[in-house]
Every structure is written in C-alpha cells, then in structure tokens.
Amino acid sequence: MLDPLMRRIIDPPLDRVGRRLAAAGISANAVTVVGFGVGALAIPCLAAQWYGAALAAILVNRLADGLDGAVARHTMPSDFGGYLDIVCDFIVYAGVAFGFALARPENAVPAAFLILSFVGTGTSFLAFAILAAKRGLASEARGRKSLYYLGGLTEGTETIAVFVAFCLFPGVFPMLACIFAALCWLTTVARVLTAWRSFG
C-alpha cells in the first residue's frame, strides 16, 4: 500500500548508488545473491535470539533488494534477474518467520500462520503477473519491473516495518504475526477479486 510513496523517496538515492555499482562492474544478480546470503543469516540469528544482529541482516537484505533493480537499470535488465529477485525475496520473508519459530516454542503456530499467509500473497501476486504478461499488461506504479506488480494492503514497505517491529519487540511476535498474517489474507482476497474483474 505504501510502496508507491516510498519509491518516490528511496528511488533517487538508490539510483545514484546503483549507477556507481554498475560502473564498478558489479552485476545486479551479484547484488541479489549477496543480499540473499546476508538475509539468510537472519534465520540462525533469530533462532539464537540475537535480535539486533537479525535486524541488521534483514535491513541489509532489503537494501540489496532495492539496489539490485537500480544496478539493473544501469546495465542490462534481464528476465532471470527479475525471477531471481522475487525467489530470494519470498525465501527470506518465510525465513524470518521460520527463525522466530525456532527462537521460542510459543512462536511456532503464529509463525506457521504467517508463512501460510505469505503463500497466499505470493501465489496471488505471481499468478496475476503470469496472466498479465500473457495479455500484455504493464504497470510502472512501483517502478520499472521485470514482471507486473499487483499492489495490496501488505507490500514490501509494510513487510519491512513489521519485520523491524518483530526484532525490536520479540515478546509480542505472536500477536504481531497474527495481525500481519490477517492483513496478508485481506491482500490475497483483494488480489483474487482484482484478477476476477480483470480476467474473468
């Protein structure tokens, strides 16, 4: 929901850094893979309840997620790059919830509910993108992307905000996870209705 606003704020500085990385010969896929590796470190950090380290790993991962697209725009955007980016994003998202499940037994069910909700948002997003590409639809509301980005109540900005809250207030993870998971299901339902109106 907040991604279009955030894009207007963060895109200019990301574009400047992306231009420099591209000039230095660093590929967008390399940024994606390094960012994914750092993001994956959040899982053992969360399991050990090192929440500060986990938060740092998550924030670096999200920064890399913004930078890889900026680098791609100054080099050669590719379909594989867009594919790799989205695959890594969803694995890290689920990995954060998994890390909290490992941290404390009482987190397990809320974390599982959150992962289930990510399946809903992820599949409704990607399935729409497939059909949009088939019909030649395009959208740049969230910047130039390799695939159609269908918005929703819970997008990247909201997910980052809730991940930060998880790490800063780990004791209330069960409640926050359930609330965010419910919002994710509202996003999924809204996307299904949009698909019905668009493709039905």
C-alpha positions, 0 to 999 in steps of 0.5 A: 500500500505504501510502496508507491510513496516510498519509491518516490523517496528511496528511488533517487538515492538508490539510483545514484548508488546503483549507477556507481555499482554498475560502473564498478562492474558489479552485476545486479544478480551479484547484488541479489545473491549477496543480499540473499546470503546476508538475509539468510543469516537472519534465520540462525540469528533469530533462532539464537535470539540475537535480535539486533544482529537479525535486524541488521541482516534483514535491513541489509537484505532489503537494501540489496533488494532495492539496489539490485533493480537500480544496478539493473537499470544501469546495465542490462535488465534481464528476465532471470534477474527479475525471477531471481529477485522475487525467489530470494525475496519470498525465501527470506520473508518465510525465513524470518518467520521460520527463525522466530519459530525456532527462537521460542516454542510459543512462536511456532503456530503464529509463525506457521500462520504467517508463512501460510499467509505469505503463500497466499500473497505470493501465489496471488501476486505471481499468478496475476503477473503470469496472466498479465504478461500473457495479455500484455499488461504493464504497470510502472506504479512501483517502478520499472519491473521485470514482471507486473506488480499487483499492489495490496494492503501488505507490500514490501514497505509494510513487510519491512516495518513489521519485520523491524517491529518483530526484532525490536519487540520479540515478546509480542511476535505472536500477536504481531504475526497474527495481525500481519498474517490477517492483513496478508489474507485481506491482500490475497482476497483483494488480489483474487477479486482484482484478477476476477474483474480483470480476467474473468 
